[in-house]
Amino acid sequence: MGVPKRRQSHSRTSKRRSEWKKIDQPGLVECPQCHEFKMPHRACLKCGYYKGKSVM
C-alpha cells in the first residue's frame, strides 16, 4: 500500500478544503404547473409534477 513520502503543506491543504465554497449554487426554475420555483431536473415539491406527469 502506498504511503506518502512527505506531509502536505498547510497552504495546499487549505486550497483543497476551500474549493467547495467556490461552487455556484444551482439556479431555480419555475414549475410549469403551479409556477413555484423548484430545483432543475427534480419533481416540484408543491404540486408533485415532473415533465408534465404526476409522480408524487
N, CA, C and O atoms as CSV, one atom per row, in Angstrom:
chain,resi,resn,atom,element,x,y,z
A,1,MET,N,N,0.839,-1.183,0.000
A,1,MET,CA,C,0.000,0.000,0.000
A,1,MET,C,C,0.886,1.249,0.000
A,1,MET,O,O,1.873,1.319,0.732
A,2,GLY,N,N,0.523,2.227,-0.825
A,2,GLY,CA,C,1.331,3.432,-0.936
A,2,GLY,C,C,1.243,4.312,0.296
A,2,GLY,O,O,0.169,4.508,0.865
A,3,VAL,N,N,2.392,4.840,0.697
A,3,VAL,CA,C,2.450,5.744,1.840
A,3,VAL,C,C,3.066,7.045,1.362
A,3,VAL,O,O,4.092,7.009,0.683
A,4,PRO,N,N,2.474,8.217,1.695
A,4,PRO,CA,C,3.051,9.478,1.244
A,4,PRO,C,C,4.431,9.718,1.844
A,4,PRO,O,O,4.661,9.468,3.027
A,5,LYS,N,N,5.353,10.212,0.999
A,5,LYS,CA,C,6.724,10.462,1.473
A,5,LYS,C,C,6.781,11.661,2.395
A,5,LYS,O,O,7.469,11.645,3.416
A,6,ARG,N,N,6.039,12.719,2.017
A,6,ARG,CA,C,6.075,13.944,2.817
A,6,ARG,C,C,4.664,14.359,3.195
A,6,ARG,O,O,3.696,14.041,2.504
A,7,ARG,N,N,4.572,15.059,4.282
A,7,ARG,CA,C,3.286,15.573,4.729
A,7,ARG,C,C,2.902,16.764,3.846
A,7,ARG,O,O,3.770,17.513,3.398
A,8,GLN,N,N,1.621,16.934,3.602
A,8,GLN,CA,C,1.152,18.023,2.750
A,8,GLN,C,C,1.200,19.351,3.511
A,8,GLN,O,O,0.911,19.398,4.707
A,9,SER,N,N,1.564,20.419,2.819
A,9,SER,CA,C,1.704,21.725,3.473
A,9,SER,C,C,0.338,22.288,3.851
A,9,SER,O,O,-0.691,21.854,3.333
A,10,HIS,N,N,0.346,23.260,4.762
A,10,HIS,CA,C,-0.895,23.880,5.221
A,10,HIS,C,C,-1.608,24.599,4.086
A,10,HIS,O,O,-2.832,24.530,3.976
A,11,SER,N,N,-0.840,25.294,3.234
A,11,SER,CA,C,-1.470,26.048,2.147
A,11,SER,C,C,-2.121,25.101,1.132
A,11,SER,O,O,-3.200,25.392,0.616
A,12,ARG,N,N,-1.479,23.990,0.850
A,12,ARG,CA,C,-2.047,23.030,-0.094
A,12,ARG,C,C,-3.318,22.411,0.472
A,12,ARG,O,O,-4.296,22.227,-0.253
A,13,THR,N,N,-3.309,22.091,1.752
A,13,THR,CA,C,-4.490,21.535,2.405
A,13,THR,C,C,-5.619,22.544,2.405
A,13,THR,O,O,-6.768,22.190,2.143
A,14,SER,N,N,-5.304,23.803,2.697
A,14,SER,CA,C,-6.316,24.852,2.729
A,14,SER,C,C,-6.919,25.070,1.349
A,14,SER,O,O,-8.124,25.287,1.225
A,15,LYS,N,N,-6.085,25.013,0.307
A,15,LYS,CA,C,-6.591,25.178,-1.060
A,15,LYS,C,C,-7.594,24.084,-1.389
A,15,LYS,O,O,-8.640,24.359,-1.978
A,16,ARG,N,N,-7.290,22.858,-1.018
A,16,ARG,CA,C,-8.177,21.743,-1.309
A,16,ARG,C,C,-9.493,21.887,-0.542
A,16,ARG,O,O,-10.568,21.645,-1.091
A,17,ARG,N,N,-9.403,22.276,0.710
A,17,ARG,CA,C,-10.599,22.379,1.547
A,17,ARG,C,C,-11.490,23.541,1.153
A,17,ARG,O,O,-12.698,23.496,1.385
A,18,SER,N,N,-10.915,24.590,0.557
A,18,SER,CA,C,-11.694,25.785,0.252
A,18,SER,C,C,-12.384,25.713,-1.108
A,18,SER,O,O,-13.187,26.592,-1.423
A,19,GLU,N,N,-12.104,24.707,-1.916
A,19,GLU,CA,C,-12.661,24.642,-3.267
A,19,GLU,C,C,-14.177,24.520,-3.277
A,19,GLU,O,O,-14.817,25.062,-4.178
A,20,TRP,N,N,-14.774,23.835,-2.317
A,20,TRP,CA,C,-16.227,23.627,-2.340
A,20,TRP,C,C,-16.985,24.933,-2.146
A,20,TRP,O,O,-18.147,25.034,-2.540
A,21,LYS,N,N,-16.344,25.940,-1.540
A,21,LYS,CA,C,-17.007,27.233,-1.341
A,21,LYS,C,C,-17.156,28.001,-2.647
A,21,LYS,O,O,-18.024,28.867,-2.765
A,22,LYS,N,N,-16.311,27.687,-3.632
A,22,LYS,CA,C,-16.320,28.413,-4.897
A,22,LYS,C,C,-17.394,27.908,-5.858
A,22,LYS,O,O,-17.664,28.561,-6.866
A,23,ILE,N,N,-18.006,26.770,-5.572
A,23,ILE,CA,C,-19.012,26.208,-6.464
A,23,ILE,C,C,-20.276,27.067,-6.395
A,23,ILE,O,O,-20.754,27.386,-5.306
A,24,ASP,N,N,-20.812,27.437,-7.552
A,24,ASP,CA,C,-22.038,28.230,-7.591
A,24,ASP,C,C,-23.239,27.382,-7.204
A,24,ASP,O,O,-23.270,26.175,-7.444
A,25,GLN,N,N,-24.221,28.028,-6.607
A,25,GLN,CA,C,-25.451,27.324,-6.283
A,25,GLN,C,C,-26.259,27.123,-7.553
A,25,GLN,O,O,-26.268,27.997,-8.420
A,26,PRO,N,N,-26.940,25.987,-7.683
A,26,PRO,CA,C,-27.749,25.781,-8.883
A,26,PRO,C,C,-28.919,26.758,-8.917
A,26,PRO,O,O,-29.491,27.091,-7.879
A,27,GLY,N,N,-29.266,27.208,-10.106
A,27,GLY,CA,C,-30.364,28.148,-10.253
A,27,GLY,C,C,-31.710,27.469,-10.068
A,27,GLY,O,O,-31.826,26.250,-10.191
A,28,LEU,N,N,-32.710,28.258,-9.777
A,28,LEU,CA,C,-34.061,27.740,-9.630
A,28,LEU,C,C,-34.823,27.991,-10.923
A,28,LEU,O,O,-34.583,28.982,-11.613
A,29,VAL,N,N,-35.742,27.090,-11.248
A,29,VAL,CA,C,-36.590,27.246,-12.423
A,29,VAL,C,C,-38.047,27.237,-11.975
A,29,VAL,O,O,-38.378,26.737,-10.899
A,30,GLU,N,N,-38.899,27.791,-12.804
A,30,GLU,CA,C,-40.317,27.880,-12.472
A,30,GLU,C,C,-41.036,26.617,-12.904
A,30,GLU,O,O,-40.828,26.134,-14.018
A,31,CYS,N,N,-41.879,26.076,-12.037
A,31,CYS,CA,C,-42.669,24.885,-12.356
A,31,CYS,C,C,-43.759,25.279,-13.361
A,31,CYS,O,O,-44.472,26.257,-13.136
A,32,PRO,N,N,-43.900,24.536,-14.461
A,32,PRO,CA,C,-44.916,24.902,-15.451
A,32,PRO,C,C,-46.354,24.662,-14.963
A,32,PRO,O,O,-47.292,25.240,-15.513
A,33,GLN,N,N,-46.536,23.829,-13.953
A,33,GLN,CA,C,-47.880,23.529,-13.455
A,33,GLN,C,C,-48.356,24.586,-12.456
A,33,GLN,O,O,-49.390,25.222,-12.660
A,34,CYS,N,N,-47.590,24.770,-11.371
A,34,CYS,CA,C,-48.045,25.640,-10.276
A,34,CYS,C,C,-47.279,26.953,-10.207
A,34,CYS,O,O,-47.606,27.811,-9.387
A,35,HIS,N,N,-46.259,27.129,-11.058
A,35,HIS,CA,C,-45.455,28.357,-11.151
A,35,HIS,C,C,-44.683,28.675,-9.875
A,35,HIS,O,O,-44.368,29.837,-9.618
A,36,GLU,N,N,-44.378,27.663,-9.078
A,36,GLU,CA,C,-43.496,27.823,-7.922
A,36,GLU,C,C,-42.062,27.578,-8.401
A,36,GLU,O,O,-41.847,26.903,-9.408
A,37,PHE,N,N,-41.097,28.121,-7.688
A,37,PHE,CA,C,-39.700,27.866,-8.033
A,37,PHE,C,C,-39.269,26.522,-7.468
A,37,PHE,O,O,-39.623,26.165,-6.345
A,38,LYS,N,N,-38.491,25.773,-8.269
A,38,LYS,CA,C,-38.027,24.448,-7.865
A,38,LYS,C,C,-36.624,24.230,-8.404
A,38,LYS,O,O,-36.158,24.980,-9.261
A,39,MET,N,N,-35.952,23.202,-7.903
A,39,MET,CA,C,-34.640,22.840,-8.408
A,39,MET,C,C,-34.796,22.234,-9.802
A,39,MET,O,O,-35.772,21.528,-10.054
A,40,PRO,N,N,-33.852,22.494,-10.714
A,40,PRO,CA,C,-33.972,21.915,-12.055
A,40,PRO,C,C,-33.803,20.395,-12.043
A,40,PRO,O,O,-33.052,19.853,-11.233
A,41,HIS,N,N,-34.499,19.723,-12.935
A,41,HIS,CA,C,-34.445,18.267,-13.114
A,41,HIS,C,C,-34.938,17.517,-11.879
A,41,HIS,O,O,-34.480,16.407,-11.609
A,42,ARG,N,N,-35.860,18.105,-11.133
A,42,ARG,CA,C,-36.448,17.448,-9.960
A,42,ARG,C,C,-37.939,17.696,-9.961
A,42,ARG,O,O,-38.420,18.670,-10.541
A,43,ALA,N,N,-38.670,16.806,-9.306
A,43,ALA,CA,C,-40.120,16.979,-9.206
A,43,ALA,C,C,-40.419,18.185,-8.320
A,43,ALA,O,O,-39.668,18.491,-7.394
A,44,CYS,N,N,-41.521,18.861,-8.616
A,44,CYS,CA,C,-41.941,20.013,-7.817
A,44,CYS,C,C,-42.449,19.516,-6.472
A,44,CYS,O,O,-43.247,18.582,-6.405
A,45,LEU,N,N,-41.979,20.150,-5.401
A,45,LEU,CA,C,-42.380,19.723,-4.066
A,45,LEU,C,C,-43.802,20.155,-3.730
A,45,LEU,O,O,-44.447,19.551,-2.874
A,46,LYS,N,N,-44.290,21.185,-4.390
A,46,LYS,CA,C,-45.621,21.688,-4.080
A,46,LYS,C,C,-46.719,20.882,-4.782
A,46,LYS,O,O,-47.663,20.422,-4.140
A,47,CYS,N,N,-46.590,20.713,-6.121
A,47,CYS,CA,C,-47.656,20.024,-6.860
A,47,CYS,C,C,-47.306,18.574,-7.182
A,47,CYS,O,O,-48.211,17.795,-7.481
A,48,GLY,N,N,-46.031,18.175,-7.134
A,48,GLY,CA,C,-45.637,16.796,-7.382
A,48,GLY,C,C,-45.518,16.425,-8.844
A,48,GLY,O,O,-45.535,15.238,-9.167
A,49,TYR,N,N,-45.399,17.386,-9.738
A,49,TYR,CA,C,-45.297,17.090,-11.163
A,49,TYR,C,C,-43.849,17.150,-11.621
A,49,TYR,O,O,-43.048,17.938,-11.117
A,50,TYR,N,N,-43.533,16.290,-12.598
A,50,TYR,CA,C,-42.224,16.304,-13.247
A,50,TYR,C,C,-42.426,15.964,-14.712
A,50,TYR,O,O,-42.983,14.917,-15.040
A,51,LYS,N,N,-41.977,16.840,-15.589
A,51,LYS,CA,C,-42.133,16.694,-17.044
A,51,LYS,C,C,-43.594,16.466,-17.445
A,51,LYS,O,O,-43.885,15.646,-18.315
A,52,GLY,N,N,-44.494,17.189,-16.812
A,52,GLY,CA,C,-45.900,17.124,-17.181
A,52,GLY,C,C,-46.667,15.932,-16.627
A,52,GLY,O,O,-47.847,15.767,-16.937
A,53,LYS,N,N,-46.028,15.097,-15.816
A,53,LYS,CA,C,-46.688,13.925,-15.242
A,53,LYS,C,C,-46.659,13.990,-13.728
A,53,LYS,O,O,-45.694,14.476,-13.138
A,54,SER,N,N,-47.724,13.498,-13.098
A,54,SER,CA,C,-47.773,13.460,-11.641
A,54,SER,C,C,-46.939,12.279,-11.167
A,54,SER,O,O,-47.217,11.134,-11.521
A,55,VAL,N,N,-45.918,12.557,-10.367
A,55,VAL,CA,C,-45.033,11.492,-9.892
A,55,VAL,C,C,-45.092,11.314,-8.385
A,55,VAL,O,O,-44.599,10.318,-7.855
A,56,MET,N,N,-45.695,12.275,-7.690
A,56,MET,CA,C,-45.785,12.142,-6.238
A,56,MET,C,C,-47.246,12.250,-5.805
A,56,MET,O,O,-47.545,12.164,-4.614
